[in-house]
Amino acid sequence: MSETKKTKRVVVVETSSEESESDSDFEDSPTYKKKFGKNKKESSSEESNASEDEETKRKTKTKKKTVAVVTPRRKSTKLLERRVFTPGVAQRKAPVKSSLNPLVEAQLRLHVSAVPDSLPCREEEFAEIFGYVESKLQEGTGGCIYISGVPGTGKTATVKQVIRYMEDNRDEFPDFNFFELNGMRLTCPEQTYVEMWRLLTGEKLVHEQAMKKLDTRFSTPAPRRTHTIFLVDELDMLCKKKQTVLYNIFEWPSRPQAKVVIIAIANTMDLPERDMDMRVISRLGFNRLHFEPYNQQQLQCIVSSRLEGLEVFQSDEIQLVSRKVAGLSGDARRALDICRILAERCEREGRDRVTQVDVLKVHREMFTSSKMMYIRTCSQLEQFFLRSMVNEFYKTGVEETTLRNISIRFDETCASEGVKSPSLHGLVSVAVRLSSQRLVLSEDYRKGLDTKLRLNVAFEDINFALNARNI
């Protein structure tokens, strides 16, 4: 009986692990020991060895089954918890060099967006702007200064260099906050109120509420209020028919409680006398500074300072580029662009230095493109139209204009050249032909004289193509 029962028990254990666990618990009970304890003692040694082998086989089977079913679930949860970490990068033993190739380093330094360590050839303008801002901070008052000059003469860069110097040496000056506005980025002149209030407080309001908040702020005395410096770039875009915005901007600094300094930048020197009302001019005052175009020596100094320590360009090549640009526009950005293109070409061709032949070739390519060739070979009326747009820019400082304003400049150009002015239909047909060649960007001509126009070519390129420097 004992042997038959044992065999039955072993068969049950092999089929399921749960039943084996229940049987093992049953063996430990006192009732089981009373009934089957004597039979176990009388069993032979062979039978005991066989039963032990069966027990070991049973245990190994149950272990294998538990590993396959239960253990992977627990490990998977632990792995998911361990994968939540923050990635990082090992620190380098030595800093990486900026560029091993001198030509690549020259391209980075000559880029217009690169911030140089110093701003050469504008020491006098720097000292004048710095002296004006410093005096206002020391006195605890506000004021306005008007800065003018053609594009590419370093107006904005000089102002930012002054602010950067004062921020680096804050211990020597009273506390101040600096904010920058650009008229080209504003949808309308009234948007200036919204932007000024947002920069001061971080709150965005409609322009009526923002104007009231600003007026209250600058009228309320606050002894602990820090100075605020606003750089208003592209002031030409804010000069519209209603000049209430300009009046408020220049009137707030005159209040003793405001502690506001306005630095206004525009492209034309006579903008206040030509387009501003007398009440606005009276608030602006006579603190004005004009930036002259760079000459050959100044352009050569600017390019050489960018390439200091690099032997990519020689002095002859830099002098040739400076002479070409100075005779055309005096724009420092154009000189930097030409030198950067020269460095890119030398790198592409596998050469180490720039030669004078490369300078002449790049200069010829820049000014002999398809647009430049069309300007040279287009009709006389089309050339007069382009010259009229250049005249309008030089007199207003605004790149965007209307067909009505161009028609007035066009009549003046035709009168100076002794040519009969065409009719309005002929003027529109000339503008349409230039728009088809993408030399002029325009709206729909259904608006007639109110159609907005904008040149798609640089002004100095038109002057160079038409051989008319004194337009």
SULBELRA-V776959 format. One record per residue. N is the residue number from 1. RES is the residue in three letters. OMEGA is omega in degrees with one decimal (NA if undefined). Layout:
# SULBELRA-V776959
n=N res=RES omega=OMEGA
n=N res=RES omega=OMEGA
This chain:
# SULBELRA-V776959
n=1 res=MET omega=-178.7
n=2 res=SER omega=-178.9
n=3 res=GLU omega=179.4
n=4 res=THR omega=179.0
n=5 res=LYS omega=178.7
n=6 res=LYS omega=-180.0
n=7 res=THR omega=177.6
n=8 res=LYS omega=-178.9
n=9 res=ARG omega=179.7
n=10 res=VAL omega=179.6
n=11 res=VAL omega=179.4
n=12 res=VAL omega=-179.9
n=13 res=VAL omega=-178.8
n=14 res=GLU omega=-177.5
n=15 res=THR omega=-176.7
n=16 res=SER omega=179.8
n=17 res=SER omega=-178.7
n=18 res=GLU omega=179.0
n=19 res=GLU omega=177.9
n=20 res=SER omega=178.5
n=21 res=GLU omega=178.2
n=22 res=SER omega=178.8
n=23 res=ASP omega=178.8
n=24 res=SER omega=175.6
n=25 res=ASP omega=179.5
n=26 res=PHE omega=179.8
n=27 res=GLU omega=-178.4
n=28 res=ASP omega=-178.8
n=29 res=SER omega=-178.8
n=30 res=PRO omega=179.5
n=31 res=THR omega=178.7
n=32 res=TYR omega=179.4
n=33 res=LYS omega=179.0
n=34 res=LYS omega=-175.6
n=35 res=LYS omega=-170.0
n=36 res=PHE omega=-178.7
n=37 res=GLY omega=-178.8
n=38 res=LYS omega=-179.4
n=39 res=ASN omega=179.3
n=40 res=LYS omega=179.4
n=41 res=LYS omega=-177.2
n=42 res=GLU omega=-178.5
n=43 res=SER omega=-177.8
n=44 res=SER omega=179.8
n=45 res=SER omega=179.7
n=46 res=GLU omega=179.4
n=47 res=GLU omega=177.9
n=48 res=SER omega=177.7
n=49 res=ASN omega=178.9
n=50 res=ALA omega=179.3
n=51 res=SER omega=178.3
n=52 res=GLU omega=177.5
n=53 res=ASP omega=178.6
n=54 res=GLU omega=178.9
n=55 res=GLU omega=178.2
n=56 res=THR omega=177.0
n=57 res=LYS omega=-179.0
n=58 res=ARG omega=-179.2
n=59 res=LYS omega=178.9
n=60 res=THR omega=178.2
n=61 res=LYS omega=179.3
n=62 res=THR omega=177.9
n=63 res=LYS omega=179.5
n=64 res=LYS omega=-178.8
n=65 res=LYS omega=180.0
n=66 res=THR omega=178.3
n=67 res=VAL omega=-176.8
n=68 res=ALA omega=-173.2
n=69 res=VAL omega=-168.1
n=70 res=VAL omega=-169.4
n=71 res=THR omega=-178.6
n=72 res=PRO omega=179.0
n=73 res=ARG omega=179.7
n=74 res=ARG omega=179.3
n=75 res=LYS omega=-178.8
n=76 res=SER omega=177.9
n=77 res=THR omega=178.8
n=78 res=LYS omega=179.3
n=79 res=LEU omega=178.6
n=80 res=LEU omega=178.8
n=81 res=GLU omega=-178.0
n=82 res=ARG omega=-177.5
n=83 res=ARG omega=176.5
n=84 res=VAL omega=-178.2
n=85 res=PHE omega=-179.8
n=86 res=THR omega=-179.5
n=87 res=PRO omega=179.0
n=88 res=GLY omega=-179.3
n=89 res=VAL omega=179.5
n=90 res=ALA omega=-179.5
n=91 res=GLN omega=179.6
n=92 res=ARG omega=177.7
n=93 res=LYS omega=178.9
n=94 res=ALA omega=179.8
n=95 res=PRO omega=-179.9
n=96 res=VAL omega=178.3
n=97 res=LYS omega=-177.2
n=98 res=SER omega=177.8
n=99 res=SER omega=178.6
n=100 res=LEU omega=-178.1
n=101 res=ASN omega=179.4
n=102 res=PRO omega=179.7
n=103 res=LEU omega=177.3
n=104 res=VAL omega=177.4
n=105 res=GLU omega=177.7
n=106 res=ALA omega=177.8
n=107 res=GLN omega=179.6
n=108 res=LEU omega=-179.2
n=109 res=ARG omega=-176.4
n=110 res=LEU omega=179.4
n=111 res=HIS omega=-176.4
n=112 res=VAL omega=-178.6
n=113 res=SER omega=179.7
n=114 res=ALA omega=-179.7
n=115 res=VAL omega=-178.3
n=116 res=PRO omega=177.4
n=117 res=ASP omega=179.8
n=118 res=SER omega=-179.5
n=119 res=LEU omega=-175.9
n=120 res=PRO omega=173.0
n=121 res=CYS omega=175.0
n=122 res=ARG omega=-177.4
n=123 res=GLU omega=-178.7
n=124 res=GLU omega=177.8
n=125 res=GLU omega=177.2
n=126 res=PHE omega=-178.1
n=127 res=ALA omega=-178.8
n=128 res=GLU omega=178.1
n=129 res=ILE omega=179.6
n=130 res=PHE omega=179.0
n=131 res=GLY omega=-179.5
n=132 res=TYR omega=-178.1
n=133 res=VAL omega=-179.3
n=134 res=GLU omega=180.0
n=135 res=SER omega=178.6
n=136 res=LYS omega=178.6
n=137 res=LEU omega=-179.6
n=138 res=GLN omega=-179.1
n=139 res=GLU omega=-178.3
n=140 res=GLY omega=-179.1
n=141 res=THR omega=178.0
n=142 res=GLY omega=-179.7
n=143 res=GLY omega=-179.2
n=144 res=CYS omega=173.3
n=145 res=ILE omega=-177.3
n=146 res=TYR omega=-178.2
n=147 res=ILE omega=-177.9
n=148 res=SER omega=179.3
n=149 res=GLY omega=-179.4
n=150 res=VAL omega=-179.6
n=151 res=PRO omega=177.2
n=152 res=GLY omega=179.8
n=153 res=THR omega=173.4
n=154 res=GLY omega=-179.0
n=155 res=LYS omega=-178.6
n=156 res=THR omega=-179.9
n=157 res=ALA omega=179.5
n=158 res=THR omega=179.0
n=159 res=VAL omega=179.4
n=160 res=LYS omega=176.5
n=161 res=GLN omega=176.6
n=162 res=VAL omega=179.7
n=163 res=ILE omega=179.5
n=164 res=ARG omega=178.1
n=165 res=TYR omega=179.9
n=166 res=MET omega=177.0
n=167 res=GLU omega=177.4
n=168 res=ASP omega=-179.9
n=169 res=ASN omega=-177.0
n=170 res=ARG omega=-179.7
n=171 res=ASP omega=-177.2
n=172 res=GLU omega=-175.6
n=173 res=PHE omega=173.3
n=174 res=PRO omega=-179.7
n=175 res=ASP omega=178.4
n=176 res=PHE omega=174.9
n=177 res=ASN omega=-177.2
n=178 res=PHE omega=177.8
n=179 res=PHE omega=-175.7
n=180 res=GLU omega=175.6
n=181 res=LEU omega=178.0
n=182 res=ASN omega=-178.2
n=183 res=GLY omega=179.5
n=184 res=MET omega=-178.2
n=185 res=ARG omega=-179.3
n=186 res=LEU omega=-178.6
n=187 res=THR omega=179.4
n=188 res=CYS omega=179.9
n=189 res=PRO omega=-179.7
n=190 res=GLU omega=177.9
n=191 res=GLN omega=177.8
n=192 res=THR omega=177.8
n=193 res=TYR omega=-178.4
n=194 res=VAL omega=-177.8
n=195 res=GLU omega=179.3
n=196 res=MET omega=179.4
n=197 res=TRP omega=177.6
n=198 res=ARG omega=178.7
n=199 res=LEU omega=-178.4
n=200 res=LEU omega=-172.5
n=201 res=THR omega=-174.8
n=202 res=GLY omega=-179.3
n=203 res=GLU omega=-178.7
n=204 res=LYS omega=-179.2
n=205 res=LEU omega=171.6
n=206 res=VAL omega=-169.0
n=207 res=HIS omega=178.0
n=208 res=GLU omega=178.9
n=209 res=GLN omega=179.9
n=210 res=ALA omega=178.5
n=211 res=MET omega=178.0
n=212 res=LYS omega=178.8
n=213 res=LYS omega=179.4
n=214 res=LEU omega=-180.0
n=215 res=ASP omega=176.9
n=216 res=THR omega=-178.9
n=217 res=ARG omega=-176.6
n=218 res=PHE omega=176.8
n=219 res=SER omega=-177.4
n=220 res=THR omega=178.4
n=221 res=PRO omega=177.9
n=222 res=ALA omega=-175.4
n=223 res=PRO omega=-176.6
n=224 res=ARG omega=-178.8
n=225 res=ARG omega=177.6
n=226 res=THR omega=178.6
n=227 res=HIS omega=176.8
n=228 res=THR omega=179.3
n=229 res=ILE omega=178.2
n=230 res=PHE omega=171.6
n=231 res=LEU omega=-179.1
n=232 res=VAL omega=-179.1
n=233 res=ASP omega=-177.9
n=234 res=GLU omega=179.2
n=235 res=LEU omega=-179.4
n=236 res=ASP omega=-176.7
n=237 res=MET omega=178.7
n=238 res=LEU omega=-176.4
n=239 res=CYS omega=179.4
n=240 res=LYS omega=-177.8
n=241 res=LYS omega=174.4
n=242 res=LYS omega=-173.7
n=243 res=GLN omega=178.5
n=244 res=THR omega=-179.5
n=245 res=VAL omega=178.7
n=246 res=LEU omega=179.8
n=247 res=TYR omega=-179.8
n=248 res=ASN omega=-179.3
n=249 res=ILE omega=-179.2
n=250 res=PHE omega=-179.7
n=251 res=GLU omega=-179.2
n=252 res=TRP omega=178.9
n=253 res=PRO omega=179.9
n=254 res=SER omega=178.3
n=255 res=ARG omega=-176.5
n=256 res=PRO omega=-179.0
n=257 res=GLN omega=-171.3
n=258 res=ALA omega=-175.1
n=259 res=LYS omega=-178.5
n=260 res=VAL omega=175.5
n=261 res=VAL omega=-179.7
n=262 res=ILE omega=174.0
n=263 res=ILE omega=-176.3
n=264 res=ALA omega=-178.2
n=265 res=ILE omega=177.4
n=266 res=ALA omega=-176.0
n=267 res=ASN omega=-176.7
n=268 res=THR omega=-176.6
n=269 res=MET omega=-175.3
n=270 res=ASP omega=178.7
n=271 res=LEU omega=179.9
n=272 res=PRO omega=-177.4
n=273 res=GLU omega=-174.2
n=274 res=ARG omega=-170.7
n=275 res=ASP omega=-176.7
n=276 res=MET omega=175.6
n=277 res=ASP omega=-179.6
n=278 res=MET omega=178.8
n=279 res=ARG omega=177.1
n=280 res=VAL omega=179.2
n=281 res=ILE omega=179.4
n=282 res=SER omega=177.7
n=283 res=ARG omega=179.2
n=284 res=LEU omega=179.2
n=285 res=GLY omega=-175.2
n=286 res=PHE omega=175.6
n=287 res=ASN omega=-175.0
n=288 res=ARG omega=-179.4
n=289 res=LEU omega=-178.2
n=290 res=HIS omega=177.9
n=291 res=PHE omega=177.3
n=292 res=GLU omega=175.9
n=293 res=PRO omega=-179.6
n=294 res=TYR omega=173.4
n=295 res=ASN omega=-175.3
n=296 res=GLN omega=-178.3
n=297 res=GLN omega=179.8
n=298 res=GLN omega=176.7
n=299 res=LEU omega=178.0
n=300 res=GLN omega=177.9
n=301 res=CYS omega=-179.8
n=302 res=ILE omega=-179.2
n=303 res=VAL omega=-179.5
n=304 res=SER omega=178.0
n=305 res=SER omega=176.7
n=306 res=ARG omega=-175.6
n=307 res=LEU omega=-178.4
n=308 res=GLU omega=-179.0
n=309 res=GLY omega=179.1
n=310 res=LEU omega=-178.5
n=311 res=GLU omega=-179.9
n=312 res=VAL omega=180.0
n=313 res=PHE omega=170.4
n=314 res=GLN omega=-176.8
n=315 res=SER omega=-179.5
n=316 res=ASP omega=179.3
n=317 res=GLU omega=178.9
n=318 res=ILE omega=178.6
n=319 res=GLN omega=179.2
n=320 res=LEU omega=178.1
n=321 res=VAL omega=-179.3
n=322 res=SER omega=179.6
n=323 res=ARG omega=179.5
n=324 res=LYS omega=-176.8
n=325 res=VAL omega=-179.5
n=326 res=ALA omega=177.9
n=327 res=GLY omega=-177.9
n=328 res=LEU omega=-174.9
n=329 res=SER omega=-174.3
n=330 res=GLY omega=-179.3
n=331 res=ASP omega=-179.2
n=332 res=ALA omega=-179.8
n=333 res=ARG omega=178.4
n=334 res=ARG omega=177.8
n=335 res=ALA omega=178.5
n=336 res=LEU omega=179.6
n=337 res=ASP omega=179.7
n=338 res=ILE omega=179.4
n=339 res=CYS omega=178.6
n=340 res=ARG omega=177.1
n=341 res=ILE omega=176.8
n=342 res=LEU omega=178.7
n=343 res=ALA omega=177.6
n=344 res=GLU omega=180.0
n=345 res=ARG omega=178.8
n=346 res=CYS omega=177.7
n=347 res=GLU omega=-179.7
n=348 res=ARG omega=-179.2
n=349 res=GLU omega=176.7
n=350 res=GLY omega=178.5
n=351 res=ARG omega=-174.1
n=352 res=ASP omega=-174.2
n=353 res=ARG omega=177.8
n=354 res=VAL omega=-179.9
n=355 res=THR omega=178.7
n=356 res=GLN omega=176.5
n=357 res=VAL omega=177.2
n=358 res=ASP omega=-179.6
n=359 res=VAL omega=-180.0
n=360 res=LEU omega=-179.2
n=361 res=LYS omega=-180.0
n=362 res=VAL omega=178.5
n=363 res=HIS omega=179.2
n=364 res=ARG omega=180.0
n=365 res=GLU omega=-179.4
n=366 res=MET omega=-176.1
n=367 res=PHE omega=175.4
n=368 res=THR omega=176.8
n=369 res=SER omega=-178.6
n=370 res=SER omega=178.1
n=371 res=LYS omega=179.9
n=372 res=MET omega=178.4
n=373 res=MET omega=177.9
n=374 res=TYR omega=178.9
n=375 res=ILE omega=-178.5
n=376 res=ARG omega=-173.5
n=377 res=THR omega=-178.8
n=378 res=CYS omega=-176.7
n=379 res=SER omega=-178.0
n=380 res=GLN omega=179.6
n=381 res=LEU omega=177.2
n=382 res=GLU omega=175.8
n=383 res=GLN omega=176.2
n=384 res=PHE omega=179.6
n=385 res=PHE omega=178.3
n=386 res=LEU omega=177.0
n=387 res=ARG omega=178.0
n=388 res=SER omega=177.7
n=389 res=MET omega=176.8
n=390 res=VAL omega=176.9
n=391 res=ASN omega=-179.7
n=392 res=GLU omega=179.0
n=393 res=PHE omega=-178.6
n=394 res=TYR omega=-178.2
n=395 res=LYS omega=-179.2
n=396 res=THR omega=-177.2
n=397 res=GLY omega=-178.9
n=398 res=VAL omega=-177.2
n=399 res=GLU omega=-178.9
n=400 res=GLU omega=-178.6
n=401 res=THR omega=179.9
n=402 res=THR omega=179.1
n=403 res=LEU omega=178.4
n=404 res=ARG omega=179.0
n=405 res=ASN omega=179.5
n=406 res=ILE omega=179.6
n=407 res=SER omega=177.9
n=408 res=ILE omega=178.0
n=409 res=ARG omega=-180.0
n=410 res=PHE omega=177.4
n=411 res=ASP omega=178.1
n=412 res=GLU omega=179.9
n=413 res=THR omega=178.8
n=414 res=CYS omega=178.8
n=415 res=ALA omega=179.3
n=416 res=SER omega=179.5
n=417 res=GLU omega=179.5
n=418 res=GLY omega=-179.1
n=419 res=VAL omega=179.5
n=420 res=LYS omega=-179.6
n=421 res=SER omega=178.7
n=422 res=PRO omega=177.3
n=423 res=SER omega=179.6
n=424 res=LEU omega=177.2
n=425 res=HIS omega=177.5
n=426 res=GLY omega=178.0
n=427 res=LEU omega=179.0
n=428 res=VAL omega=178.8
n=429 res=SER omega=175.6
n=430 res=VAL omega=178.8
n=431 res=ALA omega=179.5
n=432 res=VAL omega=178.5
n=433 res=ARG omega=178.2
n=434 res=LEU omega=176.9
n=435 res=SER omega=178.3
n=436 res=SER omega=176.9
n=437 res=GLN omega=178.8
n=438 res=ARG omega=172.1
n=439 res=LEU omega=179.3
n=440 res=VAL omega=174.5
n=441 res=LEU omega=-173.1
n=442 res=SER omega=170.9
n=443 res=GLU omega=176.5
n=444 res=ASP omega=-176.8
n=445 res=TYR omega=175.4
n=446 res=ARG omega=179.2
n=447 res=LYS omega=177.3
n=448 res=GLY omega=-177.1
n=449 res=LEU omega=178.7
n=450 res=ASP omega=178.5
n=451 res=THR omega=-179.9
n=452 res=LYS omega=-178.1
n=453 res=LEU omega=179.4
n=454 res=ARG omega=179.6
n=455 res=LEU omega=176.5
n=456 res=ASN omega=179.5
n=457 res=VAL omega=178.8
n=458 res=ALA omega=-177.5
n=459 res=PHE omega=-180.0
n=460 res=GLU omega=175.7
n=461 res=ASP omega=177.9
n=462 res=ILE omega=177.9
n=463 res=ASN omega=179.9
n=464 res=PHE omega=-177.3
n=465 res=ALA omega=-178.5
n=466 res=LEU omega=-178.7
n=467 res=ASN omega=-178.6
n=468 res=ALA omega=-177.8
n=469 res=ARG omega=-177.7
n=470 res=ASN omega=-179.8
n=471 res=ILE omega=NA
